[in-house]
Amino acid sequence: MIRYARIEKIITDNPVEFLEPKDFTKHCGEIEVSDCDKYYTDTELAIILKALHGYYRENPLYMPPYAIELAMYTGMRVSELSTLKWSDINDICISINKSAKHNRLKMNFLLVRLKPRNQEPIRLTDRLITYWHASSEYKKNMEFSVNGFSRMAMEVIPMQET
């Protein structure tokens, strides 16, 4: 608003130019979090996995529980998980080479190729291999991708490649 008024010469000076922001940091205390509070315990992880496997039995075609479990095993971000394709997975690793970026102005997602220095493969462990065998049942039951994007993502918001 103010920028528009200045461009249109409705006002000549910025009325908030000399305002000083208040310092609210004095009201914030630094809280030290111990390592045991930063991570889930084995018991908590077992509870989460049990709940996820319950979701698999109830609705095997519902994708989010699979993504949550994969994120637990790999540390992948949502933007990386949402662009993952079956072709990104081979016998020894998962290749992370793209990410989804949300454009808030256009209200859509863009598919962005990661720079080579940010592309780090995730080596498949025994647990991930077991996970992929279970996930392959999901792949058999549903046409997983359309033009390289997950079907669910295509139905919600079309992605554009950059």
C-alpha positions, 0 to 999 in steps of 0.5 A: 500500500505504502509503496503504491502511494509513493509510486503514484505520488499520493505521498512523498515520504514513507510514514514508517521510515523512522519507526524502530522495531521493538526488541522482543528478544528480552522476553525469550529465554534460551532453552537447552534441549537434551539429546534424549528429548531431540530424538524418539526412543526405540519404544516411541518409534515402535509405537509409531510403526505399529500405528503406521502398519495399522493404517496399511492394513485398513487402507493399503492405498493411502499414501501418507503412512508410507511417506512417513515411514520412509521419512523416518528411515531416511530423513528425507524432507516432504519436498523430496518425498513428494517428487520421489519416483520408483525409477529413483530407487535401485538395488543399492541407493535412493537418488534424491535429485529433485525437490518440490517448491511451493509458489505462494503467489501462483498457488502451485508447486514447481519441480526443481532439480537439485544442484549436484552438490545437494544430490546425495544418494541414500544407501539402502539398509536392510530395513529400507529393503524390507520397507521397499518389498512392502511398498512394492505391494502398494505399487502393484495395486495402484498406477503409481505415477503419471508423467513421473509424478505421483497420481495423488499430487497430480490430482491435487495441484499439477506440478511444473518442471523447471 
